[in-house]
Amino acid sequence: MVPVSLYRDEAVVLRLHKLGEADRIVTLLTRRHGRVRAVAKGVRRTRSRFGARLEPFGHVDLQLYASRSGDGSGLDIVTQVETITPYGVSLGSDYPRYTAGTAILETAERIAAAEGEPSLRLYLLLVGALRALADGVREPGLVLDAFVVRAMAVAGWEPALAVCARCGTDGPHRYFSVPAGGAVCTECRPAGAATTRPETLRLLRALLTGDWLVADASSPPVRREASGLTAAYLQWHLERGLRSLPMVERV
């Protein structure tokens, strides 16, 4: 039998599931332990000590019992929770920011490696994206697309944007092929490749590198085209769609 051990970590609450009459299963992206699923006992009772702190978008400091068996099965148990930043308070009152945030949480959960594998870069990207949404300075769709394209880079799926994905020829290029891995030149263009504006690939590069001067100056048609390419590229790699993306309100 594996001994029960106690550990502490920072995390963002990604998702909740009901368990029994009073408990919940909480899916977390933690700073040091990657994606973790844990049981929060009694949190659905009105007198719960930390039920309100374990809500989606919550950035928390928590203590858990690592109660998994030797084969990795089983769930950890939440024993203490302290709120660092309740991002859900500000996001819940603004529909565009809330829907973008929901898509960010789902993307983070789907991209995160197997449970228990650290993913510090993804965790920091997630916290930064939620902070940007809560600040309300930038358009929510841009924050979402920036998170998605950077998270894909962390996962090893970074699209080719400045060179042809097939032959490596320097761009700018007019076409984008999801199966090919990004921008493609005229000679390498496969069937079904999308014709794009040069400004669209420039925006995607800006979102990937954090060049917000270029991103904020982009026009609505360019943003819509970039969002479509980003969503298609992500869902192709995930091999299924995201439930939250159709709900995202685009300005």
N, C-alpha and C positions, 0 to 999 in steps of 0.2 A: 504494500500500500504506500502511495506517495504521501509524505507528510504535508499537512496543510500549512501554507506560508502566507504571510501578510506582506502586501506591498502598496506603495503609494505612487500616484502619477497624476499628471494633468491630462485633461481630455476634453473633447467636444462631443456632445450628445448628438448622435446621428439619427437614431430611430428608437421607438418604443413599441413593445408588444405586451398585451395583457397576458398574465399568467395566473391562473386560479382566480380567486375572488378578491385578493388584495395585493398581489405582487405584479411586477413587471419585469420583462426581459429588456435590458437596455443595451443598445449597440453603440459603442464608443470608438472614436479614433483617439488613441492616447499618444502622448509625446514619446514614450520610451518602449512601449509594448505593442505598438501598431493597433490593428483593429481587435477589439475585445468585446465579447458578449458576456453580460453579467446579470445576475438576478438582484433586483432591488426589492427586498421583502417589505411588505406592508405599505408601500408608497401610495397606494390608492385609497388608503384610509384617511379620513379628514384630519386625524391627529398625527399623521406621519411626520417624523423629524426632518426628512429631507425630500419629500415627494415633489414639492414645487421647484426644487433645484435641479431635478433630473427631467428636464424638458428639452425637446429638440432646439438646437442653436445654443444651448447652454455651454459656456466655457467654465469648466469646474476643476477643482482639485479634490481628488477622492482617494479613499483607502479601500482596498479590496482583499478578500481572501482568495488566494489561488487554489481552488478546490478541484482542479482538473485531475483526471486520472492519468496514468502513464502513457496512454495512447492519445492524449490530447482532447479527449471527450469531456463532457461536463461543462458547467458554467461557473465562473467566479461569482463571488457574492460581495455586493457593495455594503460596506459597514459605516463609512463616513463620507460626507459630501460638503464641500465649501464652494460657494460661487465665486468665480473670478470675474466674469463678465456675463450678464444675462442678455445676450444679443437678441434673443427672442422677444424681449420687451419692446424694442424699437422696430424690429422687422414685422411683428405681428400687426402693427397698425398701418402698414403701407403695402398694398397688394403687389405692386411691381417688385419691390425689394423682397417681400416674403416669398413670392414664387421663384425668383432668381435664387434666393437662399435655399429653398427646398431642392432645387435642381443641383445646387452645389453640394448639399449633404448627400444626395443620392449618388452623385458622381464620385465623391470621396469614398463612400462605402463600397462602390463597385470596383474602383481602381485599387483600393487598398489590397495589399498582399494577403496571404493566408493569415488567419488569426494568430496573434502572438508574434508576428514578424515586424520589427521596428520599421517605421517609415517616417523619419523625422521631417524630411523635406515636404512630404504631403501634408503632414500635420501643420507645419508652419504656413504652408500655402493656404490651408483651410482657415486657420485663425486669421490670417491677413485678409482673406476674402470676406469673411464675416465682419471684420472690423471696417473694411471699406464700405460694405453695404450699410452697416449701422451708421457710419458717418454721414452718408447721404450726399457726398460731394460728387460722386461719379454716377453716370447712368447705370442702373442695375444690370442691363444686358451686357454692357462692356465688362463689368466686374465678373459676371458669370463666364463669358467667353474667355477672358484672361485666365481665370482659374482652370477652365477646362483644357485650354491648349497647354498651359504649364503643367497641369497634372498629367496630361498625356506624355509630356516630355519626361517627367519623373518616372512614368511607367515604362519608358523605352519606346514610346510611339510617336515621338516628335515628328511632325510633318515637314517635308522639304518645302521651303518657302522661297529661298533665294536662288536655289539651283534646281535643275531638273532632277526629279526623284529617280530617274532611270539611268541617265547618262552623265549627270553631274554638270551639265552646261550651265554657266551663269545666266541668271535671269535679268530682267523680269520676263516671266512667261505668261501666256494667255490662258492656259488650261490647268485644271485641277482634277486629278484622278484619285479617288479614295483608295481603291485597291492598289494603285501604283505607289502610294505613299506621299502624295502631295502634288506640288506643281510639276508640270511636265511641259517639255518643249514641243514644237510642232512636229518634229520628226518622231518623237517617242509617244505622241498622243495616242492612247488606246481608245477603243470604242467606248462610248458612254462618258468620256471625260467632259467635265463642265467648262464652259467658257466663262472666264472671270474678268473683272476689271483689274487693271494693275493696282488701283488703290485698295482693292480688297486684300490682296496678298501683302501689301504694305501695312495694312491695318493688322493683319494676323501676326506679322513679324513684330509690330509694335507691342501687341498684347503679350507676345511670348517674351520679349526682352524688357517689358516695363516702360516703354517709351510713351508716356501718357500725353505728351504734347501732341504727338501724331494721332494717338487714339481719340483724344477728346475733340480733335479738329475734324474727324471723319464725318461724312454725311450719312443721313439715315439710310439711303439705299445701299451704301457700302457696308454699313453695319449689319443690315439684314442679310446681305449676301454672305458676309463673313460668318454670321451666326448659323446660317444654313450649312455651310461647309464644315464648320466646327462640329455641329451636331451630327452630321452624316459621318464624319471621320471617327468621332468617338463611338457612335453606336455600331459602326462596322467592326471596330476592334473589340467592343464588348460582346458582339454577336447577338445583341438584342437591344430593343429600344429602352429609353428611360421613361418611366411613367410620368415623371414630373415635367418633362420638357414641353409637352403640348400646353401646359397651364401657364407657362412663362409669358408675362405680358411684355411685349416689345414696344418701345416708344418710337 
